[in-house]
Amino acid sequence: MMRKFAITFAAGSALALAACQSPAADQVEDQADAQADVIDAQADAMPEGPAKEAMEDKADAVEAQGEAKADAIDSGTMT
């Protein structure tokens, strides 16, 4: 019983630490997410096809770039 608690506590602590970001990193990531949401909404309004898929890919790329910038800010590799 105690071992399960210790494992659960350790896993929860690791997740909590991984989720902690600086306010600047949060802002960068939030802005990228907002941009990605706008692009996704535009893609949703498009008919099925390659253009819609390209817009969805663009939204994914914007979101990934925001996450990468936020990570760089937190790691100190970006000012």
Residue frames as qw, qx, qy, qz and C-alpha x, y, z in Angstrom:
[[0.000, 0.886, 0.463, 0.000, 0.00, 0.00, 0.00],
 [0.285, -0.830, 0.101, 0.469, 2.74, 2.45, 0.95],
 [0.456, -0.153, 0.590, 0.648, 4.73, 1.53, -2.16],
 [0.260, 0.628, 0.633, 0.372, 1.77, 2.38, -4.43],
 [0.130, -0.950, -0.223, 0.173, 1.45, 5.71, -2.66],
 [0.425, -0.614, 0.331, 0.576, 5.16, 6.45, -3.10],
 [0.413, 0.148, 0.665, 0.604, 5.06, 5.59, -6.80],
 [0.119, 0.800, 0.548, 0.214, 1.94, 7.67, -7.35],
 [0.262, -0.903, -0.060, 0.335, 3.43, 10.59, -5.42],
 [0.456, -0.393, 0.464, 0.651, 6.70, 10.45, -7.37],
 [0.336, 0.388, 0.672, 0.535, 4.89, 10.33, -10.71],
 [0.021, -0.900, -0.432, -0.051, 2.64, 13.21, -9.73],
 [0.368, -0.783, 0.108, 0.490, 5.58, 15.28, -8.57],
 [0.450, -0.111, 0.566, 0.682, 7.42, 14.73, -11.84],
 [0.206, 0.630, 0.624, 0.413, 4.38, 15.81, -13.82],
 [0.181, -0.932, -0.266, 0.169, 3.92, 18.89, -11.68],
 [0.419, -0.604, 0.290, 0.613, 7.54, 19.92, -12.18],
 [0.398, 0.152, 0.649, 0.630, 7.33, 19.36, -15.92],
 [0.098, 0.774, 0.574, 0.249, 4.27, 21.57, -16.14],
 [0.292, -0.821, -0.131, 0.473, 5.91, 24.52, -14.38],
 [0.541, 0.469, 0.236, 0.657, 6.88, 27.28, -16.76],
 [0.215, -0.261, -0.165, 0.926, 7.91, 30.84, -16.34],
 [0.317, 0.699, 0.402, -0.499, 5.29, 33.51, -17.01],
 [0.193, 0.624, -0.435, -0.620, 7.15, 34.55, -20.19],
 [0.021, -0.114, 0.949, 0.293, 7.14, 30.97, -21.47],
 [0.253, 0.476, 0.795, -0.278, 3.45, 30.62, -20.64],
 [0.293, 0.719, 0.087, -0.624, 2.69, 33.79, -22.57],
 [0.138, 0.455, -0.695, -0.539, 4.63, 32.62, -25.64],
 [0.071, 0.098, 0.988, 0.098, 2.89, 29.26, -25.57],
 [0.266, 0.587, 0.617, -0.452, -0.54, 30.82, -25.02],
 [0.281, 0.661, -0.186, -0.671, -0.03, 33.17, -27.99],
 [0.111, 0.274, -0.860, -0.416, 1.02, 30.28, -30.22],
 [0.157, 0.303, 0.929, -0.144, -1.99, 28.25, -29.09],
 [0.309, 0.661, 0.336, -0.596, -4.30, 31.16, -29.88],
 [0.256, 0.551, -0.501, -0.616, -2.78, 31.51, -33.36],
 [0.013, 0.069, -0.978, -0.198, -3.12, 27.76, -33.92],
 [0.265, 0.461, 0.758, -0.378, -6.76, 27.90, -32.84],
 [0.356, 0.664, -0.013, -0.657, -7.47, 30.64, -35.42],
 [0.216, 0.414, -0.753, -0.464, -5.77, 28.64, -38.15],
 [0.111, 0.125, 0.983, -0.073, -7.67, 25.51, -37.09],
 [0.358, 0.572, 0.501, -0.541, -10.96, 27.41, -37.25],
 [0.353, 0.606, -0.356, -0.618, -10.08, 28.53, -40.77],
 [0.097, 0.220, -0.939, -0.245, -9.28, 24.94, -41.71],
 [0.262, 0.301, 0.857, -0.326, -12.60, 23.75, -40.26],
 [0.428, 0.639, 0.204, -0.606, -14.43, 26.13, -42.60],
 [0.227, 0.513, -0.642, -0.523, -12.66, 24.71, -45.66],
 [0.924, 0.152, -0.110, -0.335, -13.86, 21.78, -47.77],
 [0.844, -0.301, 0.412, 0.163, -12.03, 18.48, -47.35],
 [0.756, 0.622, -0.027, 0.204, -8.88, 18.23, -49.40],
 [0.737, 0.116, -0.185, 0.640, -5.20, 19.06, -49.58],
 [0.061, 0.608, -0.083, 0.788, -5.67, 22.75, -48.77],
 [0.668, -0.635, -0.040, -0.386, -7.54, 21.93, -45.57],
 [0.927, -0.212, -0.136, 0.279, -4.88, 19.40, -44.57],
 [0.524, 0.384, -0.150, 0.745, -2.17, 22.01, -45.23],
 [0.256, -0.681, 0.068, -0.683, -3.95, 24.49, -42.95],
 [0.855, -0.496, -0.066, -0.137, -4.27, 21.86, -40.23],
 [0.845, 0.050, -0.149, 0.512, -0.56, 21.07, -40.60],
 [0.220, 0.581, -0.122, 0.774, 0.22, 24.78, -40.35],
 [0.564, -0.679, 0.015, -0.470, -1.78, 25.00, -37.10],
 [0.938, -0.292, -0.089, 0.163, 0.14, 22.04, -35.70],
 [0.665, 0.302, -0.129, 0.671, 3.45, 23.65, -36.71],
 [0.089, -0.700, 0.091, -0.703, 2.55, 26.97, -35.07],
 [0.767, -0.589, 0.005, -0.256, 1.65, 25.17, -31.86],
 [0.925, -0.081, -0.084, 0.362, 4.86, 23.11, -31.92],
 [0.438, 0.504, -0.133, 0.733, 6.97, 26.22, -32.54],
 [0.369, -0.730, 0.071, -0.570, 5.32, 27.93, -29.57],
 [0.902, -0.432, -0.010, -0.004, 6.10, 24.97, -27.34],
 [0.810, 0.174, -0.091, 0.552, 9.69, 24.92, -28.56],
 [0.150, 0.651, -0.124, 0.734, 10.11, 28.65, -27.90],
 [0.622, -0.676, 0.052, -0.392, 8.59, 28.26, -24.43],
 [0.948, -0.221, -0.045, 0.226, 10.96, 25.39, -23.68],
 [0.609, 0.402, -0.108, 0.676, 13.90, 27.48, -24.93],
 [0.181, -0.749, 0.104, -0.629, 12.89, 30.35, -22.67],
 [0.794, -0.566, 0.072, -0.208, 12.71, 28.06, -19.65],
 [0.931, -0.051, -0.009, 0.361, 16.00, 26.34, -20.44],
 [0.322, -0.800, 0.141, 0.486, 17.76, 29.67, -20.79],
 [0.552, 0.025, 0.556, 0.621, 18.73, 29.15, -24.42],
 [0.152, 0.616, 0.462, 0.619, 16.46, 31.96, -25.57],
 [0.177, -0.266, -0.375, 0.870, 16.17, 35.45, -24.19]]
